[in-house]
Amino acid sequence: MIKLASTFNPVLLSGTSLAYTGSFAQSLFWESVDQLWYVCQRRPTTGGDMDRILISRLTADGVLVDSMTIGRAGHGANIGVERTDGKIFLWTDAMPFENWARSVARIPYTPGGTADASDPATVAIHHPRTDVYRVSATIDPIRRHLIYRWQSNNSSAPGAVGGFDRYALDAAAQGTFTRLESVAYSATNQSLQGYASLGEHLYQLHGSFDADNMRLTCTHWTTGKILQSEPLSTFGSLPRREPEGLCVFESSPGDAHPTLAFGVANELTDGTTRLNVARLPHPGTNPWVDVPYDTAVYTPNSANYVPQFRLAGDQVHLHFSMSRNDGNPWANGEALFQLPLRARPNRTQRLLGVVGGGGVDADTMAVRFEVTTDGHVLVYDERPLTSWIGADVSFWRC
């Protein structure tokens, strides 16, 4: 079970633009193999039955890769991304009814493509339950379970009544829905903004537009008991914001300590929208990742000293050693490279590294570095250092 209480949640995306900036994101999903975000937003067109959703694919750092339009869908309240035999399939709303949906569809992802979520001749439409409303689905990527939400009444969040079911994903993809477990969803005064399943627990994200009431809950699948309910304050300073989306987050495939990521959409003064995503803290050490640097200016001492970082829970390990190509002294405050958002501290970190002995003439070989909140790694030394500099250091994100 993931501990939901946290005073600081590391930011993964900040102020990211989707393929369309005229509407809020509704849901999100992290696909750890390709390291891509799938973000769903509504694109209302000519009427309720023609509502469509737009799926944006983003890199880990929020760069738009491509998108796909899905017509005759519902609200896009949640999305599931299935990877099978190297192919990607989306589980989305289908058969729209009053801007929501009464079925779910399994649709191959096609970059730049379109699909009709309610056309059984082109996509697989599924009805795990009949006579239900406002349905949606997501996936537990660890257990390969399909999670299906439904309502027995066509009511908005305060009066919604229904539940969550989970099914074996591979069987569901073939049209076989044998219910493994269910959790009831009773009427509350909270607006559900996303849900995710990880192992034996169902997590739900609640909150309202521009209100300080964002909250995460954890429910045990077998007993239906709520085990945790914690407020979230991340992105609370953003104006015109709304919590949108919850998903499982693995730093890499097979991550021994997966956690949860949650989204908050906001609107700027010019009317355009942005997406912000943070994750809950977690333990666990992840692989080394290369950091881009200016090869015209710097040369690593060898292939073993290329700038790299890795995450160990909420600690960042940093490793590099390199020289200036022109042989000139290092400038005091010179920026060497920039770490990606997921490896940046929440406040400037001071670190101690080393300089090659040939450049200091028997003086101390220590040199100081700083990692700023925008991820820049800076060197500080008033001496005219001309030798290589490097460090094997670590710092905390939070």
N, C-alpha and C positions, 0 to 999 in steps of 0.2 A: 504494500500500500504506500502511495506517495504521500509525504507530509505536505499538507496544503498551506500551513501557516509559514509565512516568510516575510521578512522586513525588506528584502530586496530581491527582485526577480530580474535576471539578466535579460537585456534587450536583444532580440534577434533581428527585427526589422524596425526602422524608424522613418516615418513620413514617406512610405513607399507608394508609388503610383501604379495602379493596375492598368489593364488594357483600355478601360473606360473609366474616366474620372468624374462621371456624372451621377454615380450612385454608390452607396456604401457597400463594402464587402459584407457578405452574409455568413460565410463559413470558410474554413480552410483545412488543408490536410498536408502533412509533411511526408514526402516519399524519400526514404533514407538511402536507397540504392543509387538513384540519380542525383540525390541531394537537391530536390526541387520542391518548391511550394506550389500547391494547387489551391487557388482562391476563387470562390464562387460569388458572383454578384448578380442582381436582377437587372434585366434590361426590358422594362415594360414597353410594349409597342402599341398595337391597335386595339387591344382589348384583353380581358381576363383570359380567354381561351388561347390567345396568341402570346401570352407572356413567355418570355425566354430568359435564360440565364447565360452568363458569359463566364467561362473558366479561364483565368489567367495563370500561366506557369511562370514562376520566378526562380532565379537562382537563390542560393542560400543567403546571399546578401541583398536580395530584392531587385535584381535586374530582370526586366521583362524578357522572357525567352520567346513565348508565343501564346496564342489563345485559341479557344474553340467556342462556338456559339451553339447552344442547345435550345431549340424551339419547343413550344408547347410543354413547358415544364412548370413547376410550381414556384415556391418562394425561395428555393435554394437554401433552406434553413440549415442543412448539413450536407456534407459530401463525403463519399468514400472513394479511395483510390486503390484499386486492386492490381497487383503485379502478378501475372501468370505467364510462364514460359517466355519471359522477356517482354511481354506486351502489357500495355496499360489499359485498364478498363475503369470507367467512372460509374459509380452508383449515385444516381440523381433522382430528383422528383420527376413524376410523370402523371399523365391524365389530370391536368389542372382543374381545380374546382374552386371558384372564388379566390383566385390568386394563390391558392395553396395546391395540394396534390392529394390524390387518393391511391397512388401506386408508386412503385419505384422502377427505374430502368437501369439496365447494365449496358453501357455504351463504350465502344472502343474510342480511346482518345486519338483524335486526328489533328495535328498542329495546323492551325488556320482553317480548320474544317467546320462543318455544321452537321447537326443531327436533329431529328424530330423525335423527342422523347416519348411521344404518344403514338408512334406509328409501328405497330407490331410487325410490319413487313420489313423494317430496317433495323430495329433494335429489339432487345429482349426485355419485355415488360413483365413485372412480377407482382403478384398479389398475395403476400404472406398471410394477410387477413382481409376479409371482406367487410363491407359496411363500416369502414373507418374513414377518418378525416385527417388532414394536415400531417401526412406521413412524410418521413425522411429516413435517411440511412447513413451510416458511416461504417468504418472497418477497424477492428482491432488488428493491427499488422503483426503483433507478436503471436497471438493465438490463432490468427486467420479466422476470425469470427465476423459475421455480418451483424451489425447492430441496427435494429429497425424500430423507429419510434412511430406511434400511432395514437390517435384520439378516438374515443367512442362518441364524442360530441364535436360539433363544428363551432368551437368557442375559442375566443382569444385567451391569452395566457392566464389571466386571473381565474378563469373558470374552466380551464382545460382539464379533462379527465381522460386517462388512457394508460399507456404504459410503454415499456421498452422490452423488446424480445432480442434474443441472440441465437444465431444459427451458425452452423459450420459453413464457412464461406465457399469452399469448393463445391459442396453439395448445392448450395443456393445458386451458384453460377450455372448449374445444370438444371435449375428449376425445382429442386427438392428442398422443401422447407420443413425440417423437423425441429421444432422448438426445443432449445436446450434449457433455457431459463427465461423468466420474465420478472420485471420489476414494475410495480404499479406507479402511475403518475397521477397524483391527486391534485385537486384545485388548490392553488396558492395565490398569493398576491405578487408573485415574482414573474418576470418575463424570461423564459428560457432562451438563451442566446447561443447554445452549443452544447454538445455532449461528446464523450469519448469513453471507450472501454479499454481497460488494461488489466489483464489477468482476471482476478476475481472481483474487480471493482468497477463500478460505473460512476463516471464523473460528470457533473453538470455545471454549466456556467450560466449564471443569472445576472440580470442588470437592466437598467432602463436608460433611455437617451438622456445625456447630460445630467445624470444623477450619480451621487456618490454611494451607490448601492450594489456595486459589482461584488459577486460572491461565488465561490466554488464549493460544491458539496461532493462527498464521496459516499456511495451507497454500496453495500455488499450485495452481490448478485443473488446469492442463495437465500439469505435471510430477509433481504429488502430493507435492512436497518441502515439508517443514515449514521455513518461513523465519524464524519467530519463535516464541518460547515464553517468556512473561513472567508473573511472579507479580503478583497484585493484593492490596492490603491495605485498600482502601476499605471502610468499614463493618466492619472487623475487630474493633472494640471491642464490637459488638452481641452480646449473649448469645443462645443458641439461634437461630443464623442458618444460612442455607444459600443459596449462589448459585443464582439461578433466572431464567434468561432472558437472551438476547442479541439485539440487533436493530440495524439501521442507523438512525442518527439524523441527520436534516436539520433545521437550525434553521428553514428555510423551504423551500417547493418549489423545486427547481432549485438548491439550495445547492451552490456550487462546491466546497465542502470538507466533504462528509458524513463522519461519524465513526461510532463504535459506542456504544451505551448498554447497560448490563448491570444486572441486578437482583439484589438480596439480600433475601430474605424473613427475617423474624425473629418470634419468639413472645414476648409479654410475660408477666409473672408471673401475670396473670389468665387466661392461656390463649388470648387473642385474638392474631391475627396482623397483621403490618404489612408493607408493601412499601417498599423503598428502592431508588432508581435513581440511577446516576451515569453519566457519559459520559467518553470519552477526550478529551483536549485536541485542538484542531484550529485551523488558521488560517482566515482568511476573515472578511469583514465582512458583517453582516446588516442588514436594514431597521430603521428606528426603530420603537419600540413605545411607545405611550402608557402612562403610569403613573397609576393612580387616585389621587385626592387629595380632600380634604374641600372641596367647592365652597362650603359654607356659611361656611368660614373663610378660604379663599384664592381669589384671582383672578389668573390669569396676565396678564402685560402685554399679550399678544395671542395669537391662535391659533397664532402661531409660537413661543410660549414655554411651551406646555403641557408639564409634566414628561414627559420621554421618555428612553429608554435604547436603546442598540443594542450588540450583541456584535460585536467584531472579534477573532476567534479567542478567546482567553481574557482579552481586555481589554474592559472595559465603558466606553462613552462615555455621559456623563450631560449632559442639557441642560434647563435650566428658568430661568424668571424670573417672580416673582410677588410680590403684595402681600397684606397682611392686610386683610380686608374692614372690620374695626372701627377701623382706623387706630391701634391700640395698638402699642407697641414689641414687637419680636420678643423672645421669652423666651430666655434663655441655656440652650441644650440642647433647644430646641423641635424636635419631630419634624415634618417637613414632609410626608413621604409614605414609603411602604415599597416597596422593589423586590421583584419576585418571586424565588423561590428561585434560578432559573437566572442571575440577575444579582447575586447576593450574594457578597461577598469571603470568603475563608477567615480573614481577620483584619481588624480595624477599619482603615479607610483615612482619612487626613486629606487634605482638599482645600481649595484656596483659591478663593473666589468673589469677587463684587463686590456692593456695595450702592449704590443710587441716591444721587447727590451731594447731593440736596436734603435727605436725612435725616441727614447727618453734619456739616454746617456746616463745610466746608473741612477736615475731618479725613480720614484715610486712607479710601479707598473699598474696601479689602480686607476680606473677612469669611471666617471659617473654617467649613468644614463637615466632618462626619464621616459615613462610611457604616459602619454596624455589621454584624456577622456575621449578624444577623437581617434585614438589608436596610433598616433605618430610616436616613433621611437627616436629620441633625440640624444645626442652626445654633448656633454658639458665638460670642458677642460680648458683652462686659460693658456696652457702650454702649447707650443706649435708642434703638435704630435704629427709625425709623418709615417709611423709604422701602422701595421694592422691593428684593429680594435675588435673586441668580441666579448661575448658573455654567455654563460649558462646560468640562467636565473629564473626566478618564478615570482609571480605576484597574484594577488586575489582580485577577482572581478568585483566582489561585493564585500 
